[in-house]
Amino acid sequence: MVRLKEIANAAGVSVMTVSKALRDKPDLSAATKARVRALAAQMGYVPDLWASGMRSRTSRLLGLVIPAATDPIYARVMLALEQCAQELGYDLVYTQSLGKPEREEAVLRRLIARRADGIFVSPVYRMEPTAPIYEELRRCGTPVVILGHRAPFCSGFVNVETDDLDSSAAATRHLIGLGHRRIAFLAGPLVAPWAQERLEGYRRALREAGIGVDDRLVFNAGSTIEEGTSAALQFIHEQPGATAIQAVNDLVAIGAANALLDQGVRIPGDLSIVGHGNVLVSEFFRVPLTTVRQPKLRLGTIAAESMQHLLRGEPAQSRRLPGQIVVRASSGPPPA
């Protein structure tokens, strides 16, 4: 490994001059800095970031905790965060909570132990109003940006989220505008604020249209393809007389649509279906899925901007971004 002393000997300058040149200090001429940097690059010098971090009391690490790498919602969020971290000279350390509070606590503690300069986290939602690990994050003063909605246990942190209430209502209005009056809803995990908002958006749009809310049309479906399949089979068994289904997310919609198509149901001829999230597969599904586009790249970019403010000791504001309905082939008028 090339050391500063070797570069200094080759350049005929002091070690301090080499250090200042590589740190772009203003008290050296541009010509000297350019000569030293060129020589350092030619010799293959790589900065010792660990030693630099010890001196500056920073790790140049940002932590990221998401439910799972297989969750398509986070692909573009991660892309934006990694790109912004790279531009700022940080490394992004990614971990998974797998939706388990105990695992979330373990990975957050590891990031604290590694002295991460800041942490992005998509919380594992729970009913309890407090969570010890989030209290610890508050006490140690680590800058934290919540990716998604806040709950009581993480209410003291800055967050970025989509307006799930209005975007879900927009999806329901789309189906109502096509002529549907009996619209089923495949609900997500109600411990999660985003799932609560999407259910309430559906109900609000029905009430605004003068359509009674029928709880027999609401089915518990979770958030996965498998859970969407199970909910669709329950829907088929109960035959509630709906002409459309609105799902809490695209994965549930795809699982449900697969089950319905395999049972001979024509989409949208017999039954329309709408998702939420606009994950990549929704556009290329057997019947391209009408859905709500979440601004995932924008969410990641704004989260990174919020983190920059916090790292500089500046206040940051929580942000709420609108979704947008994307109409594809899976929704149409009800059967005659």
N, C-alpha and C positions, 0 to 999 in steps of 0.2 A: 504494500500500500504506500503510495507516494505521500510524503509529509511536507508540511509547509517549509521546513528547513531545507529540503532538497530543492524545492522551487526557488527559494531565496538564494541558494548557492549558484544555481544555474543562471538566475537573473542578475546576480551581483547586487542584490539589495538586502535589506534586513527582513527578518521573519515578520516583524510588525507591519512593514510595507506590504508584504504579500497578503497578510491577513486583511489589511485595510482595502487593498485592491479587490480581493474576492468578495468583500462585504460592501463594495461600492461606496466607500467613505468619501465625503466631499473634499477632504484636505489633501488629495493626491491629484496630479494632473491626469487628464483623460488619456494621454499617451502612455503614461506609466501603467495605469490600470489596464489598458488594452494589451500592452506588452506582457504583463504578468498573467493576465487571464489566458492569452493565447498560449503562453508557455505551459501553464497549468493544464490546459486542455490537451496539448501535445504530449505531456508526460503522463496523461491518464489520471489526473487527480480527481478523487471523489470525496466530497465533504463528509465529515464524520457528524452526521445529524444527531446521534445520541449525545456526543460530547457537547455539541452546540446547544442541544436542549437542556443539558445540565447547567450550562452557564446562564442561559436565558430563562430557566425555569419553565420552559414549554416543551411539549413532546412533539409538536407538529403533527399530531394525530387527531382525527375526528372519528368518533364512533357512530355506527349506524345499527340500530336494532329494528328488524322488521319481523313479521310473523314467520315467513318462509320464502326462500328464494324461488319457489315454484309458483308463488302468487303473482299472476301477471300484472296486477295493478301497480306493483312496485318497480317493474322493469325500467320504465321511463323516469320515474322519480329518482331511482338510483343513478341512472345515466346523467341526469342534471346535477345531482349532488357530487358525483365523482368528478365531473368536468369542472365544476366550480372549485372543488377542493384542490384539484391539480393546478388550476390557475393561481390559487392563493399559496401554493407551496406546501399543502397539507397532504398526508396520506389518509385515505378513508378505510377504516377497519370495519368490515361488515360482519354482523352476527345475526342469528335467528332465535326468536323466542319460542317458536312452534306453538304459539297460543297458550303457553303454560306459564302461570305467574312465577312458579319456582325457577323455571329456566330463565325467564326474563330477569329475575333478581340476580341470578348467577352471572349472566353475561354483562349486566350493568355493573356489578361489583368488579368484574375483571377489567372493564373499561376505566373505572375509577382508579383501580390499582395501577393501571398502565399510565395514569395521569393524562388521559385524553383531554385535549384542550376544550372540546365541546362534544355533545352527543345529540344525534337525531334519533328519536324513538317513536315507533308506532306502538302505542300501549296495548298491553293485554288488559282488556276491560274486565272489571269485577264490580260486584255490588257494594263492597265495602267503601266507606267514604274516605279512608286513608290507606296508604300502602307504605310500609317501612322503607322500601328502597327509594321511593320518590321523596320521602322525608329526608333521607340521607343525601340525596342529590341536592336538595335545597340547602342543607347544612353545609355541605362542602363547597357550594357556590359554583359548581360546574355549569357552564352555559348549556341549556337544554332547549331544543325546539321539538315540539310534539308534531308528528306527522299524522294529522287526522283530528278528530273531535276531542275536546277535553271532557273529562269526567271529574267528579269531586276530588278523587285522589291525585289528579295531576292538574288541577285547575290553576295552580300558581305559575305555570310555565307558558311561554309564548307558543302559539300553534299556527299551523296553516291547514285549512280544510276546504272541502267543497260544500256548496249550499245544497245539501241533500234534500232538504225540505222542499225547496222550490223546484229542483230538477225532477224529483219524484212526482210532484204535482203536475209538472209539464208532461211527463210520460202518460199519466192518467188522462190529462186533458186531450192528448193526442188520440187515445183510444175512444174517449167520449165523442170527439169530433168526427170520428169515423162512423159513429152511430151505436157504439156499444153502451149498454146500460147495466149489464151484469158482468162485472170485471172481478176476477179472482186475484188475490195477492198472495205470493209465496214469500213469507216473511223471514227475515234473518234472525240472528241471535239477539234477543231483545235487551241483553245486558250491554250491547254496543250502541252508543249514541247514534252512529250513522244509520244503523238498522231501524232505530226508533224514529228517526227523522223521515226515512223513506216510507215507513208505514203511515206516519202522520201526514205526509205529503199526499199520499194516495187517498186517505180519508178526507183531507181538506178539499181536494179537487172534486170528489164525489159530492160533498156537501154544497160546494159552490155551484154545482150543476143541478142541484135539487134532487140528487139521487140518494136514497137512503143507504146508510152504511150497514151492510149485512155481515156480521162476524162469521157466519157460516161460509163465507167466501174467502176467509183468511186462513192460510195453511202454514204451519211451522215448517221451515225448509232449511234453516242453517245458512251455510255460505258456500258449499261445495257442489260439484257436479253430481256426486253420489246422493247428496241430500236433496238436490233438485229432482233427481230421478224418483226417489222415494215419495216426495211430495206430489209428483205428477201421478204416480200410481194410486195414491190416496185420493187425489182429485178424480181420477177415472172411476174409482170404486164408489165414491160418494155422489157423483153425478150432480153437482150443484146447479147445473143449468147455465153456467157462465159461457159467454161467447169470446172472452179474451182473458189472458193471464198476464199479470205484471209481476215480474220477479225482482227480488231485492238486489240481485247482481247478475252479471252475464253468465257466470258459471252455473248458478241455479237455473237460469233460463235455458241454458244449453242442455243440462241434465234433464230438465222437464221436457223440452222439445224432442230430445232423442227418444224418451219413453213414449211420448204421444205419437210421434211418427212411426215408431215400431208397432204401435197398436192400430195403425191405419188412419189416424187422424190427419187430415190435410191442414197444413199451415201455409197461408192464412185462410184457406177456403172454409174449413170447419171451425177453426179457432185461431185467433191472433195471439201473439206472444211478444212481450217487450222486456228487455233486460235493463241493466244499469252498469256503466263503467266503460264500455267500448274497448274491451280487451281485444287483442289482435285477432284471436280466433273467431270473434263474433261476426266479423265481416266475411269470413270464409267458411262459415258453418253450412250445413246441408241446406238450410234456408237462411240466407243472410239476415242477421238479427237487427231489428230495430232496437235502439238502445239510447242511453244518455252518455254523451262523451264527457269524461272528466278531464280537466286540463292537467294531466299528470306531469308533463315536462315543466309546465309553468309552476305547479306546486313545488317541485323540487328546486327550481330556480329561486322562488321566493323564500323557501326554507333556508337555502344557502345565504341569501341576502340578509335574512334575519339573524343567522348565526354570525355573519360578519359584524353586524352591529353589536351583538353581545360580546364577541371576542375583543372588540375595541372599548368595552365598558359603556356602550351607548344603549339607550332604551330601544326596544324593538316592539312593533305592534303585531298582534295576531291578525291574520288575514283569512277571508272567506271568499272563495271564488265560485262563480256560477258554472253550472253544467250546461250542456246543449244537446237537445234531442237530435238524433241521427235516424232518419227514416229509411228503412230497408224493406226487404221483401216479406218479413215475418208478420207484418201488421196490415190489415185491410178491413173492409166493412164486414159486419156480421153476416152470417148466412141468411138468405131470404127466408 
